[in-house]
Amino acid sequence: SANVARANNWGGMFSLEAAGIDTYVWRAVGDERSCVRCGNFDGKTFGTGSAMSLVRRALVSPPEAIEDLSPWPAEDLGRGELYIETSRGRESITGRDSSWLQDRGMGVPPLHPACRCVIVLA
């Protein structure tokens, strides 16, 4: 489930932090079942410290806050665009760099239900 994937990947951040690993790389499976959302993140490098800030905020927040802390992108097929809905309105994530994505809570998988993305060492 998405909750198990989130717990697994977010929990892994504690191991990276304890090992002193500053960055990691997002990897999509890259097969015929991989989606555009995952492909947009594949190969991007993220900071462990920023990821841990997100995880720690999530741990002290009510469960319903997760949607704001770590939104799942949607796909606008008509515009060929990936986006998130935030308090600032609709924001395109297509082509954004790792720092921008991580600032909006999207630096650790999963991106959607059944997401198979993983993190690997940089």
C-alpha positions as CSV (number, residue, x, y, z in Angstrom):
1,S,0.0,0.0,0.0
2,A,1.0,3.6,-0.3
3,N,1.1,4.0,3.4
4,V,3.6,1.1,3.7
5,A,5.7,2.5,0.9
6,R,5.7,5.9,2.6
7,A,6.7,4.4,6.0
8,N,9.4,2.3,4.4
9,N,11.0,5.2,2.4
10,W,10.5,7.8,5.1
11,G,11.9,5.4,7.7
12,G,14.9,4.9,5.5
13,M,15.7,8.6,5.9
14,F,16.7,7.9,9.5
15,S,19.3,5.4,8.4
16,L,20.7,7.8,5.8
17,E,20.9,10.6,8.5
18,A,22.6,8.3,11.0
19,A,25.1,7.2,8.4
20,G,26.0,10.8,7.6
21,I,24.8,10.5,4.0
22,D,23.9,14.0,2.8
23,T,22.2,13.2,-0.5
24,Y,20.4,10.4,-2.3
25,V,19.0,9.8,-5.8
26,W,15.3,9.1,-6.7
27,R,15.0,6.0,-9.0
28,A,11.9,5.0,-10.9
29,V,11.6,1.4,-12.0
30,G,11.6,2.5,-15.7
31,D,9.6,-0.3,-17.2
32,E,6.4,-0.2,-19.2
33,R,4.3,0.2,-16.1
34,S,6.2,3.3,-14.9
35,C,4.2,6.6,-15.1
36,V,5.1,10.1,-16.2
37,R,5.1,11.3,-12.6
38,C,7.8,8.8,-11.6
39,G,9.8,9.5,-14.8
40,N,9.8,13.2,-13.9
41,F,11.6,12.5,-10.7
42,D,14.0,9.7,-11.9
43,G,17.6,10.6,-11.4
44,K,17.0,13.7,-9.3
45,T,19.3,14.2,-6.3
46,F,17.7,15.2,-3.0
47,G,19.1,16.3,0.4
48,T,18.8,14.1,3.4
49,G,18.5,17.0,5.8
50,S,15.5,18.5,4.0
51,A,13.9,15.1,3.8
52,M,14.3,14.6,7.5
53,S,12.7,18.0,8.2
54,L,9.7,16.8,6.3
55,V,9.6,13.4,8.1
56,R,9.9,15.1,11.5
57,R,7.1,17.6,10.7
58,A,4.9,14.7,9.6
59,L,5.5,12.8,12.8
60,V,4.2,15.6,14.9
61,S,1.3,16.5,12.6
62,P,-2.2,15.1,12.5
63,P,-2.7,12.4,9.8
64,E,-4.8,14.7,7.6
65,A,-1.9,17.1,7.3
66,I,0.1,14.7,5.1
67,E,-1.7,15.9,2.0
68,D,-0.3,19.4,2.6
69,L,3.1,18.3,3.8
70,S,3.8,15.9,1.0
71,P,1.3,16.3,-1.9
72,W,0.9,13.8,-4.7
73,P,1.2,15.3,-8.1
74,A,-1.6,15.0,-10.6
75,E,-1.4,14.9,-14.4
76,D,-3.2,17.2,-16.7
77,L,-3.4,15.2,-19.9
78,G,-4.7,18.0,-21.9
79,R,-1.8,20.3,-21.1
80,G,0.8,17.6,-20.7
81,E,1.6,18.9,-17.3
82,L,2.2,17.6,-13.8
83,Y,1.0,19.8,-11.0
84,I,0.1,20.0,-7.3
85,E,-2.6,21.9,-5.6
86,T,-1.2,24.0,-2.7
87,S,-2.3,27.0,-0.7
88,R,-0.8,29.1,-3.5
89,G,-3.1,27.4,-6.0
90,R,-2.2,25.1,-8.8
91,E,1.6,24.8,-9.3
92,S,3.2,23.0,-12.2
93,I,6.0,20.6,-11.2
94,T,7.0,19.6,-14.7
95,G,10.7,20.3,-15.2
96,R,11.3,21.7,-11.7
97,D,14.6,21.1,-10.0
98,S,15.1,18.9,-6.9
99,S,15.3,21.8,-4.6
100,W,12.0,23.2,-5.7
101,L,10.3,19.8,-5.4
102,Q,11.8,19.1,-2.0
103,D,10.7,22.5,-0.7
104,R,7.2,21.4,-1.5
105,G,7.4,18.1,0.2
106,M,8.1,15.8,-2.8
107,G,11.6,14.6,-2.1
108,V,10.8,11.1,-0.8
109,P,8.7,8.4,-2.5
110,P,5.9,7.4,-3.0
111,L,4.3,9.8,-5.5
112,H,1.0,7.9,-5.8
113,P,-0.7,4.7,-4.8
114,A,1.2,1.7,-6.3
115,C,4.4,3.8,-6.7
116,R,7.4,1.6,-7.0
117,C,10.1,4.4,-6.8
118,V,13.0,4.0,-4.5
119,I,15.9,6.0,-3.1
120,V,19.5,5.0,-3.7
121,L,22.8,6.4,-2.6
122,A,24.2,9.3,-4.6
